[in-house]
Amino acid sequence: MSATTTALDDAQPSDGEKGTATPTFMRKTRHLGFLPIPRRLQYDPARPFEYSTLLVCIFGFASTMTVSNLYYAQPLLIQLAKSFEVSNTQVANVPTLTQAGYATGILLISPLGDLVPRRPLLLLLIVASSLLSLGLARAPSLPAFTALSFLVGVSTVTPQVLIPLAADLAPPPRRATAVGIVFSGLLLGLMVARVLAGIVAQFTGDPAKGDGWRNVYWMAFGVQVFTGILLYFSLPDWPAKNKNTGLTYWGVLYSMGKLMVTEPLLIQCSLIGFLSSAVFASFWVTLTFLLGGAPYFYSTVKIGLFGLVGILGVLSAPLVGRFVDRLASPWYATLTAILVLLVFLGIMLGAGTLSVGAVVVAVWGLDLGFQMQQLSNATRIYTISADARSRLNAIFIIWGFVGMVMGTQAGTVIFESFGPRANGGLNMGWVGGMLLLLMVRGPWCGKGQWVGGGGEGGRRRGKEGGEWG
């Protein structure tokens, strides 16, 4: 990610240094030696970039459009099987490998946000995902499509670079709000992708050949190109965070392993996120079984409409972020989120098989509680180190990813074997575990303190605008 630089013309010695040469700051004007950086987006320490709600909203839009790559294939599996003349079992590996690629990208690529300038990193990721979407649209066989899907997952870590970037950009009193906007864009992509893919595949292409799915990826290619252009003309060129520190890529990976076992706050938040993600995945995967069976017997279309309720929860993320910002410590927001989950899971457990109204309320409440938990814990871990936020975010997200895998598997087995109430009890138990983990380490623990609730920090927010521990 080399760049062409030019000296600033206005570099002058200060009044106290007359006759002394002042080090000249070299303005970066190009990426990769050929790609110009718009002048207003070039970094200048004399005129640092300011926080902008519009820019964070652009981050949210980019998160929606890029994370959609992971979910386009899910409603297309039947068409893919027909087009490639394979069984449904064979084509079912596509979503799994796409998610595996995403996990790989989170582990190996997103931590680069702590090492290299993020503007060229993000633009390269967008270019890669665009070209891979083009490859998917023209894939000649299922093996080629599957391999490209894995690579799409690897390159679709743009949101996991943007979320820590939003945290860096925002002042501490508005950090959770900024993260909430980008996070809501990410969650919106999960839902929008399925709807768009289903509509495009259903109403375009040749029904006899079942090739409407190719148009989905042509659409994805166009969306990626538009997103890349938008970021090119709006994304400031912040310098690398750990420049001149001697940090290497292997050092980044090593430090992630060290952080995972030495930072009590990160371990606490990651384990809570792990259980929260398990609850979220278990709830949503078994909701289909509940609504498709007795006493509801809903069609696939009706079941899909429950995603609209989830969108209402997603759109509340910025408000949730503002709520987190207003609290004395994000710890209390995590506690509130756990209590919200307990209340609405209790409604689902008690009345989910009796009234669809109870299901609707539970869906909304679960999404609200999940977002509040994610935002509050992300805000907490970002206080550990401003120079390691990409690594901290990667660790937190990987734990959540593992939790979703566990929740999907365990929830399905328990629901199929023992019914919806047993599955509801499992989810309540996981939330109880979250509460226990939270109480072990209270809101005012000192930095590095593993248990307790006190510490010399007192009842005030820390230097980074979060809690002291």
C-alpha positions as CSV (number, residue, x, y, z in Angstrom):
1,M,0.0,0.0,0.0
2,S,2.7,2.4,-1.1
3,A,1.8,6.0,-1.7
4,T,3.2,9.1,-3.5
5,T,3.8,12.0,-1.2
6,T,4.4,15.7,-1.5
7,A,5.6,18.3,1.0
8,L,3.2,20.8,2.4
9,D,3.9,24.4,1.2
10,D,2.8,26.0,4.5
11,A,5.2,24.3,6.8
12,Q,6.9,27.2,8.6
13,P,9.1,27.4,11.7
14,S,7.4,28.5,14.9
15,D,8.1,31.9,16.6
16,G,10.4,30.2,19.1
17,E,12.4,28.4,16.5
18,K,13.4,31.2,14.1
19,G,16.2,30.0,11.9
20,T,15.6,26.4,12.8
21,A,14.4,24.0,10.1
22,T,11.0,22.5,10.9
23,P,10.5,18.8,9.9
24,T,8.4,18.9,6.7
25,F,5.2,16.8,6.8
26,M,4.8,14.8,3.6
27,R,1.2,14.7,2.3
28,K,0.2,11.5,0.8
29,T,-1.4,12.1,-2.6
30,R,-1.7,8.6,-4.2
31,H,-2.4,5.0,-3.2
32,L,-0.4,2.2,-4.8
33,G,1.5,4.8,-6.8
34,F,-1.3,5.5,-9.3
35,L,-4.6,6.0,-7.5
36,P,-5.1,9.7,-6.7
37,I,-6.5,10.7,-3.3
38,P,-9.0,13.6,-3.5
39,R,-7.2,16.6,-1.9
40,R,-9.9,17.2,0.7
41,L,-9.5,13.6,1.9
42,Q,-5.7,13.8,2.2
43,Y,-4.4,13.7,5.8
44,D,-3.0,16.9,7.2
45,P,-2.1,17.0,10.9
46,A,-2.6,20.7,10.9
47,R,-6.2,20.2,9.9
48,P,-7.3,16.8,11.3
49,F,-10.5,15.2,10.1
50,E,-13.6,16.0,12.2
51,Y,-16.4,13.6,13.3
52,S,-19.3,13.6,10.9
53,T,-22.7,11.9,11.3
54,L,-23.0,11.8,7.5
55,L,-19.7,9.9,7.2
56,V,-20.7,7.4,9.8
57,C,-24.0,6.9,7.9
58,I,-22.0,6.2,4.8
59,F,-20.1,3.6,6.8
60,G,-23.4,2.1,7.8
61,F,-24.6,2.0,4.1
62,A,-21.3,0.4,3.1
63,S,-21.7,-2.3,5.8
64,T,-25.2,-3.1,4.5
65,M,-24.1,-3.5,0.9
66,T,-21.0,-5.5,1.6
67,V,-22.2,-7.9,4.3
68,S,-25.1,-8.8,2.0
69,N,-22.5,-10.8,0.0
70,L,-22.6,-13.4,2.8
71,Y,-26.4,-14.0,2.5
72,Y,-27.4,-13.7,-1.1
73,A,-27.0,-17.5,-1.7
74,Q,-29.3,-18.6,1.1
75,P,-32.6,-18.2,-0.7
76,L,-31.0,-19.3,-4.0
77,L,-30.0,-22.9,-3.1
78,I,-32.8,-24.6,-5.0
79,Q,-32.1,-22.6,-8.1
80,L,-28.4,-23.3,-7.8
81,A,-29.0,-27.0,-7.5
82,K,-31.2,-27.0,-10.6
83,S,-28.8,-24.8,-12.6
84,F,-25.8,-26.9,-11.8
85,E,-27.7,-30.2,-11.9
86,V,-26.7,-31.3,-8.4
87,S,-28.5,-32.4,-5.3
88,N,-29.7,-30.0,-2.6
89,T,-27.3,-31.7,-0.2
90,Q,-24.3,-30.8,-2.4
91,V,-25.4,-27.2,-2.8
92,A,-26.0,-26.8,0.9
93,N,-22.3,-26.4,1.5
94,V,-22.2,-23.0,-0.2
95,P,-23.5,-20.9,2.8
96,T,-21.3,-22.9,5.2
97,L,-18.2,-22.2,3.2
98,T,-19.1,-18.6,2.7
99,Q,-19.4,-18.2,6.5
100,A,-16.1,-20.1,7.0
101,G,-14.5,-17.6,4.6
102,Y,-15.9,-14.7,6.6
103,A,-14.5,-16.1,9.8
104,T,-11.1,-16.5,8.1
105,G,-11.2,-12.9,6.9
106,I,-12.1,-11.6,10.4
107,L,-9.1,-13.5,11.9
108,L,-6.5,-12.8,9.2
109,I,-7.6,-9.5,7.5
110,S,-9.6,-7.3,9.8
111,P,-6.8,-6.9,12.3
112,L,-4.8,-5.2,9.6
113,G,-6.8,-2.1,10.6
114,D,-4.3,-1.7,13.4
115,L,-1.3,-2.0,11.1
116,V,-1.9,-0.3,7.7
117,P,-3.8,2.8,6.5
118,R,-7.5,1.9,6.4
119,R,-8.6,3.8,3.3
120,P,-6.5,1.7,0.9
121,L,-7.3,-1.4,2.8
122,L,-11.0,-0.8,2.5
123,L,-10.8,0.1,-1.2
124,L,-8.9,-3.1,-1.9
125,L,-11.4,-5.2,-0.1
126,I,-14.2,-3.6,-2.1
127,V,-12.4,-4.2,-5.4
128,A,-11.8,-7.8,-4.4
129,S,-15.4,-8.5,-3.4
130,S,-16.6,-6.8,-6.7
131,L,-14.4,-9.0,-8.9
132,L,-15.4,-12.1,-7.0
133,S,-19.1,-11.2,-7.3
134,L,-18.5,-10.9,-11.1
135,G,-16.9,-14.4,-10.9
136,L,-19.9,-15.8,-9.1
137,A,-22.3,-14.4,-11.8
138,R,-20.3,-16.3,-14.4
139,A,-19.4,-19.4,-12.5
140,P,-19.5,-22.5,-14.8
141,S,-19.8,-25.2,-12.1
142,L,-20.7,-25.8,-8.5
143,P,-17.1,-26.4,-7.4
144,A,-16.1,-23.0,-9.0
145,F,-19.1,-21.3,-7.4
146,T,-18.3,-22.8,-4.0
147,A,-14.6,-21.8,-4.1
148,L,-15.5,-18.3,-5.1
149,S,-18.1,-18.1,-2.3
150,F,-15.4,-18.9,0.2
151,L,-13.2,-16.1,-1.2
152,V,-16.1,-13.7,-1.1
153,G,-16.5,-14.5,2.6
154,V,-12.8,-13.7,3.1
155,S,-13.1,-10.4,1.4
156,T,-16.3,-9.3,3.0
157,V,-14.8,-8.0,6.2
158,T,-15.3,-4.4,5.3
159,P,-17.8,-3.9,8.2
160,Q,-15.3,-5.3,10.6
161,V,-12.8,-2.6,9.5
162,L,-15.4,0.2,9.5
163,I,-16.8,-0.5,13.0
164,P,-13.4,0.1,14.8
165,L,-12.8,3.1,12.5
166,A,-16.1,4.6,13.5
167,A,-15.0,4.2,17.2
168,D,-11.7,5.9,16.4
169,L,-13.4,8.8,14.6
170,A,-16.1,9.5,17.2
171,P,-15.5,11.5,20.3
172,P,-16.0,9.4,23.5
173,P,-19.4,10.8,24.4
174,R,-20.7,9.8,20.9
175,R,-18.7,6.6,20.4
176,A,-21.6,4.1,21.1
177,T,-23.9,6.1,18.8
178,A,-21.4,6.0,15.9
179,V,-20.8,2.2,16.4
180,G,-24.5,1.7,16.6
181,I,-25.1,3.3,13.2
182,V,-22.5,1.1,11.5
183,F,-23.7,-2.0,13.4
184,S,-27.3,-1.4,12.4
185,G,-26.1,-1.3,8.8
186,L,-24.4,-4.6,9.2
187,L,-27.6,-6.2,10.7
188,L,-29.7,-4.6,8.0
189,G,-27.6,-6.3,5.4
190,L,-28.4,-9.7,6.9
191,M,-32.1,-9.1,6.2
192,V,-32.0,-7.0,3.0
193,A,-29.8,-9.6,1.2
194,R,-32.3,-12.4,1.5
195,V,-35.2,-10.2,0.3
196,L,-33.3,-8.8,-2.7
197,A,-31.9,-12.1,-3.8
198,G,-35.3,-13.8,-3.6
199,I,-37.0,-11.1,-5.6
200,V,-34.3,-10.8,-8.3
201,A,-34.0,-14.6,-8.7
202,Q,-37.7,-15.1,-8.8
203,F,-38.6,-12.5,-11.4
204,T,-35.6,-12.4,-13.7
205,G,-33.8,-15.1,-15.8
206,D,-35.2,-18.1,-17.5
207,P,-37.6,-20.1,-15.2
208,A,-36.9,-23.3,-17.2
209,K,-33.1,-23.0,-16.7
210,G,-33.4,-21.6,-13.2
211,D,-30.6,-19.1,-13.9
212,G,-32.2,-16.1,-12.2
213,W,-29.5,-16.5,-9.5
214,R,-26.9,-15.2,-11.9
215,N,-28.6,-11.8,-12.0
216,V,-28.4,-11.6,-8.2
217,Y,-24.6,-11.6,-8.5
218,W,-24.6,-9.2,-11.4
219,M,-26.6,-6.9,-9.1
220,A,-24.1,-7.6,-6.3
221,F,-21.3,-6.6,-8.6
222,G,-23.0,-3.3,-9.4
223,V,-23.7,-2.6,-5.7
224,Q,-20.1,-3.3,-4.8
225,V,-18.8,-0.9,-7.5
226,F,-21.2,1.8,-6.4
227,T,-20.1,1.3,-2.7
228,G,-16.5,1.5,-3.7
229,I,-17.0,4.8,-5.6
230,L,-18.9,6.2,-2.6
231,L,-16.1,5.3,-0.2
232,Y,-13.4,6.6,-2.7
233,F,-15.0,10.1,-2.6
234,S,-15.9,10.2,1.1
235,L,-13.3,8.1,3.1
236,P,-10.5,10.2,4.6
237,D,-7.0,8.9,4.5
238,W,-6.1,8.4,8.1
239,P,-2.5,7.4,8.7
240,A,-1.6,3.9,10.0
241,K,-2.3,3.7,13.8
242,N,0.9,1.9,14.8
243,K,3.3,3.5,12.3
244,N,7.0,3.4,13.4
245,T,6.3,1.1,16.3
246,G,7.9,-1.9,14.8
247,L,4.6,-3.9,14.8
248,T,4.5,-6.5,12.1
249,Y,1.6,-8.7,10.7
250,W,2.8,-11.7,12.7
251,G,3.1,-9.4,15.8
252,V,-0.5,-8.4,15.3
253,L,-1.6,-12.1,15.3
254,Y,0.6,-12.9,18.3
255,S,-0.8,-9.9,20.2
256,M,-4.4,-11.1,19.5
257,G,-3.6,-14.4,21.2
258,K,-2.0,-12.5,24.1
259,L,-5.0,-10.2,24.5
260,M,-7.4,-13.2,24.5
261,V,-5.8,-14.5,27.8
262,T,-4.5,-11.4,29.5
263,E,-7.3,-8.8,29.3
264,P,-10.1,-9.5,31.9
265,L,-12.5,-7.0,30.3
266,L,-12.1,-8.5,26.8
267,I,-12.5,-12.1,28.1
268,Q,-15.7,-11.1,30.0
269,C,-17.2,-9.2,27.1
270,S,-16.3,-12.0,24.6
271,L,-17.9,-14.7,26.7
272,I,-21.0,-12.7,27.2
273,G,-21.1,-12.0,23.4
274,F,-20.6,-15.8,22.8
275,L,-23.6,-16.7,24.9
276,S,-25.7,-13.8,23.5
277,S,-25.0,-14.9,19.9
278,A,-25.9,-18.5,20.8
279,V,-29.3,-17.2,22.1
280,F,-29.8,-15.1,19.0
281,A,-29.0,-17.9,16.6
282,S,-31.0,-20.5,18.5
283,F,-34.0,-18.3,18.6
284,W,-34.1,-17.4,14.9
285,V,-33.4,-20.9,13.6
286,T,-36.0,-22.5,15.7
287,L,-38.6,-19.8,15.1
288,T,-39.0,-21.2,11.6
289,F,-39.8,-24.7,13.1
290,L,-42.3,-23.1,15.6
291,L,-44.2,-21.1,13.0
292,G,-44.2,-23.8,10.4
293,G,-45.7,-26.4,12.8
294,A,-48.5,-26.6,15.3
295,P,-50.4,-24.4,16.1
296,Y,-49.5,-21.9,13.4
297,F,-48.7,-23.9,10.2
298,Y,-47.5,-20.7,8.5
299,S,-46.2,-20.7,4.9
300,T,-42.7,-19.7,4.1
301,V,-43.8,-16.3,2.9
302,K,-45.5,-15.6,6.2
303,I,-42.6,-16.8,8.2
304,G,-40.3,-14.5,6.2
305,L,-42.4,-11.5,7.1
306,F,-41.2,-11.9,10.7
307,G,-37.9,-10.5,9.4
308,L,-39.7,-7.2,9.0
309,V,-40.2,-7.1,12.8
310,G,-36.5,-7.7,13.1
311,I,-35.8,-4.7,10.8
312,L,-37.6,-2.5,13.3
313,G,-35.2,-3.6,16.0
314,V,-32.3,-3.0,13.7
315,L,-33.4,0.6,12.9
316,S,-33.4,1.3,16.7
317,A,-29.6,0.7,17.0
318,P,-28.6,4.4,16.8
319,L,-31.1,5.1,19.6
320,V,-29.6,2.2,21.6
321,G,-26.2,3.7,21.0
322,R,-27.3,7.1,22.3
323,F,-28.7,5.3,25.4
324,V,-25.4,3.6,26.0
325,D,-23.5,6.9,25.6
326,R,-25.6,8.6,28.3
327,L,-25.0,6.0,31.0
328,A,-22.2,6.4,33.6
329,S,-20.7,3.1,32.4
330,P,-21.5,0.8,29.4
331,W,-21.6,-2.0,32.0
332,Y,-25.1,-0.8,33.0
333,A,-26.2,-1.0,29.4
334,T,-25.0,-4.6,29.3
335,L,-27.0,-5.3,32.4
336,T,-30.0,-3.7,30.9
337,A,-29.6,-5.7,27.7
338,I,-29.5,-9.0,29.7
339,L,-32.6,-8.0,31.6
340,V,-34.4,-7.2,28.3
341,L,-33.4,-10.6,26.9
342,L,-34.7,-12.3,30.1
343,V,-38.1,-10.5,29.9
344,F,-38.8,-11.1,26.2
345,L,-37.5,-14.7,26.2
346,G,-39.8,-15.2,29.2
347,I,-42.7,-14.0,27.1
348,M,-41.7,-16.4,24.3
349,L,-41.4,-19.3,26.8
350,G,-44.7,-18.6,28.4
351,A,-46.9,-17.6,25.4
352,G,-45.0,-18.4,22.2
353,T,-47.0,-21.5,21.5
354,L,-50.3,-19.8,22.4
355,S,-50.3,-16.4,20.6
356,V,-48.6,-15.0,17.5
357,G,-48.8,-11.6,19.1
358,A,-46.4,-12.9,21.8
359,V,-44.0,-14.1,19.1
360,V,-44.0,-10.7,17.4
361,V,-43.3,-8.9,20.7
362,A,-40.5,-11.4,21.6
363,V,-38.9,-11.0,18.1
364,W,-38.7,-7.3,18.5
365,G,-37.5,-7.5,22.1
366,L,-34.9,-10.1,21.4
367,D,-33.4,-8.0,18.5
368,L,-33.4,-4.9,20.8
369,G,-31.6,-6.7,23.6
370,F,-29.1,-8.4,21.3
371,Q,-28.1,-5.0,19.8
372,M,-27.8,-3.4,23.1
373,Q,-25.6,-6.2,24.4
374,Q,-23.4,-6.0,21.2
375,L,-23.0,-2.2,21.3
376,S,-22.4,-2.0,25.1
377,N,-19.7,-4.7,25.0
378,A,-18.1,-3.3,21.9
379,T,-17.9,0.1,23.6
380,R,-16.4,-1.5,26.7
381,I,-13.6,-3.4,24.9
382,Y,-12.7,-0.3,22.8
383,T,-11.6,1.4,26.0
384,I,-8.8,-1.2,26.5
385,S,-6.5,0.2,23.8
386,A,-7.1,2.8,21.1
387,D,-4.3,1.4,19.1
388,A,-5.6,-2.2,19.1
389,R,-9.3,-1.7,18.4
390,S,-9.3,-3.7,15.1
391,R,-7.7,-6.7,17.0
392,L,-10.1,-6.3,19.9
393,N,-13.1,-6.2,17.6
394,A,-11.8,-9.3,15.7
395,I,-11.6,-11.3,18.9
396,F,-15.0,-10.2,20.0
397,I,-16.6,-11.0,16.7
398,I,-14.9,-14.4,16.4
399,W,-16.3,-15.4,19.8
400,G,-19.8,-14.3,18.6
401,F,-19.4,-16.3,15.4
402,V,-18.6,-19.4,17.4
403,G,-21.6,-18.7,19.6
404,M,-23.9,-18.6,16.6
405,V,-22.6,-22.0,15.4
406,M,-23.2,-23.5,18.8
407,G,-26.6,-21.9,19.1
408,T,-27.7,-23.1,15.7
409,Q,-26.7,-26.7,16.4
410,A,-27.8,-26.9,20.0
411,G,-31.1,-25.1,19.5
412,T,-32.1,-27.3,16.6
413,V,-31.3,-30.5,18.5
414,I,-33.1,-29.4,21.6
415,F,-36.2,-28.1,19.7
416,E,-36.5,-31.3,17.6
417,S,-36.0,-33.6,20.5
418,F,-37.9,-31.9,23.3
419,G,-40.0,-29.1,21.8
420,P,-40.1,-25.3,22.0
421,R,-40.4,-24.9,25.7
422,A,-37.2,-26.9,26.3
423,N,-35.4,-24.7,23.7
424,G,-36.8,-21.6,25.5
425,G,-35.4,-22.9,28.7
426,L,-32.0,-23.5,27.1
427,N,-32.0,-19.9,25.9
428,M,-33.0,-18.6,29.3
429,G,-30.2,-20.6,30.9
430,W,-27.6,-19.1,28.5
431,V,-28.9,-15.6,29.4
432,G,-28.5,-16.5,33.1
433,G,-24.9,-17.4,32.3
434,M,-24.4,-14.0,30.8
435,L,-25.7,-12.3,34.0
436,L,-23.4,-14.4,36.1
437,L,-20.4,-13.5,34.0
438,L,-21.3,-9.8,34.1
439,M,-21.7,-9.8,37.9
440,V,-18.3,-11.5,38.5
441,R,-16.6,-8.3,37.2
442,G,-18.5,-5.2,38.2
443,P,-18.7,-1.8,36.5
444,W,-15.8,-0.2,38.4
445,C,-13.1,-2.9,38.3
446,G,-9.6,-1.5,37.9
447,K,-7.7,-2.2,34.7
448,G,-6.4,-5.8,34.9
449,Q,-8.7,-6.7,37.8
450,W,-10.4,-10.1,37.2
451,V,-13.2,-10.0,39.8
452,G,-14.9,-7.5,42.0
453,G,-16.6,-4.2,41.5
454,G,-14.4,-1.6,43.1
455,G,-11.1,-0.2,42.1
456,E,-9.3,3.2,42.4
457,G,-11.0,4.5,39.3
458,G,-14.0,5.6,41.4
459,R,-17.5,6.2,40.0
460,R,-16.5,8.1,36.8
461,R,-15.8,7.3,33.2
462,G,-12.3,6.4,32.1
463,K,-9.9,8.4,29.9
464,E,-11.3,6.9,26.8
465,G,-14.9,7.8,27.8
466,G,-15.7,4.3,28.9
467,E,-15.1,2.4,32.1
468,W,-11.8,2.1,33.9
469,G,-11.5,-1.7,33.7
